[in-house]
Amino acid sequence: MTKKSNIHFDISERKVLLRILDILCVLALLYGVGLVFDFDYFIINSEHWFWSIVLAIYLTVFATIFELYDLQKASNFEVVVKNIILTSSVTVLFYLLTPFFSPELPENRIQIVYFYLAINIALFLWRYAYISLIATPRFFKRVLLVSDASEVEVVASVLHKVDPNYKVIGFVNTDTKAYKPLEIGSLEEFQGKDLKQAVTDHFISEIVVCTPQAKGIKRGIYNELIELLESGFPIREYTQVYEELSKRVPVQHVDKDFYRYFPFSRSNQNKLYLFFHRVLDLLFSTIGLLFGVLISPLIIIGNLIGNRGPFFYSQERVGRNGKPFRIIKLRTMVVDAEKHGAQYATAKDARITRFGNFLRKTRFDEIPQFLNVIKGDMSVIGPRPERPVFVEELSEIIPFYEIRHIVKPGVTGWAQVNAKYGASHADALEKLQYDLYYIKRRSLFLDISIVIKTLSTIIFYRGQ
């Protein structure tokens, strides 16, 4: 069967496209400025090739920190404008302050203005073109589901939520029950015998199978899927797609076939990775504690005025392999915050003092935990340690909850930079999905991504 071509950018492809064209557009405009004006501060030639590499690295790092590669925000021009200005400003500042790796400051200072404006204009023009031409329905991924009628709209809603570019066109019913569509946004139902024709007529990009393997699929649908697969058409399983799109493991859909879903990262046993991970733990902890000492006068004054009472507080948490330890933090709540027993903190918790709210937003309250990292109870990056009473409770409700304890807990982690505040069992489930994704995909690259996202959280004052 010949499949009609259809254009689509996956999430990873969109991010690669944004990164590459950000760099190419900036360098191209700077090269043009160099030709038109008497511009000798930044020259693109074989003699000064290193300048372009340094600029590209700075631009990529700071564009990541200021969320230019967040696909949800990359389609909103107002947000993009703000983030471009922040990115270009910090990029130019760092570029000017590192003359050993970049050009020396020019005698004619107006060239710095040209340099700054060229970066901004290049990013503005390219990102406007991206929003106008690429972030449109023409480039959405058109998907057909193989699912039970009773679950298909929930699945379609979840997939669209994690990626608005992932559009479910219709489905093939694998259940005996008839499909009862909602009044708004109902999906088209296809017959199993017409599966190949539906793929061709509706420009389907891929098929996602949501029916559990244990339940089985009717022979006719199964044969149609096999023929499509043999012709090279992409057919994937729902949990695989969900994990790829959302960057978290859907534990609520995982059966008892545990190791099929959790082939843990080799980094968990890689001695070289663990060695460098520990070195970075000690390095970041030292820097963090020195920074804490530097701002301690501000913290002490703020505590005396708006957070009266003890400066620190200590609490028992569950660490690696379920071993308990005592965590150290700056106190952010009133002294008798748990006089009625242990309870979750909420986003607008009345027990949090005004200065405590500042400490949480800036993540300054986490600084003493670097002492736990140096002691070896924690790592800089890992699942957040939870209290024993909540671990016992959540382990009874959420499948595979205790798996998060196979690695050291962290000061920050994949769940902390992606999930909302954990104030309920549903929030705990979402955070567990992110934690298991980190354990499954743990790598130096993912660690760096978490550090950069944590910096974004601090810069945009989003701590919780």
Beta strands, then each sheet from edge to edge (+ up, - down):
strand 1: 141-147
strand 2: 166-173
strand 3: 188-190
strand 4: 206-209
strand 5: 235-237
strand 6: 312-318
strand 7: 324-330
strand 8: 379-381
strand 9: 410-412
sheet 1: 3+ 2+ 1+ 4+ 5+
sheet 2: 6+ 7-
sheet 3: 8+ 9+
end
